[in-house]
Amino acid sequence: MVDHNRVEGAAKQVKGSVKEAVGKVTGNKQTEAEGKAEQIAGKAQGKVGEAKDKVRDAVKR
């Protein structure tokens, strides 16, 4: 079973990518920066989920 943090992190990364692209297209630097920040937060959340999965798998063994 995959930790919910991995799923939510991936969703944040996608949302951040879209937001960054919209910011670039519209020339809105703030939206672009928010998108980049959201991608970074999503990556971090995904790593937390990975760590939880590894711990859970190690405990099951």
SVG drawing of the C-alpha trace seen along z (x, -y; Angstrom):
<svg xmlns="http://www.w3.org/2000/svg" viewBox="-4 -39 17 50">
<polyline fill="none" stroke="black" stroke-width="0.4" points="0.0,0.0 1.3,-3.4 1.4,-6.2 -1.1,-9.0 1.8,-11.5 3.3,-10.1 0.0,-10.5 -0.6,-14.0 3.0,-15.0 2.7,-13.9 -0.6,-15.9 1.1,-19.0 4.0,-18.6 1.6,-18.4 -0.4,-21.4 2.8,-23.3 4.0,-22.5 0.7,-23.8 0.8,-26.9 4.4,-27.6 3.6,-27.2 0.6,-29.5 2.8,-32.1 5.4,-31.9 2.8,-32.2 1.1,-35.1 4.3,-36.8 3.2,-36.6 6.3,-36.1 4.5,-35.6 2.3,-32.8 5.4,-31.2 7.3,-31.4 4.3,-29.9 4.2,-27.0 7.9,-26.3 7.4,-26.4 4.5,-24.1 6.5,-21.6 9.3,-21.7 6.7,-21.1 5.2,-18.2 8.7,-16.6 9.3,-16.9 6.0,-15.4 6.6,-12.6 9.9,-11.9 8.2,-11.7 5.8,-9.2 8.6,-7.1 10.3,-7.1 7.1,-6.0 6.7,-3.2 10.2,-2.0 9.7,-1.9 6.4,-0.1 8.0,2.5 10.9,3.0 8.5,3.6 6.5,6.1 9.6,8.3"/>
</svg>
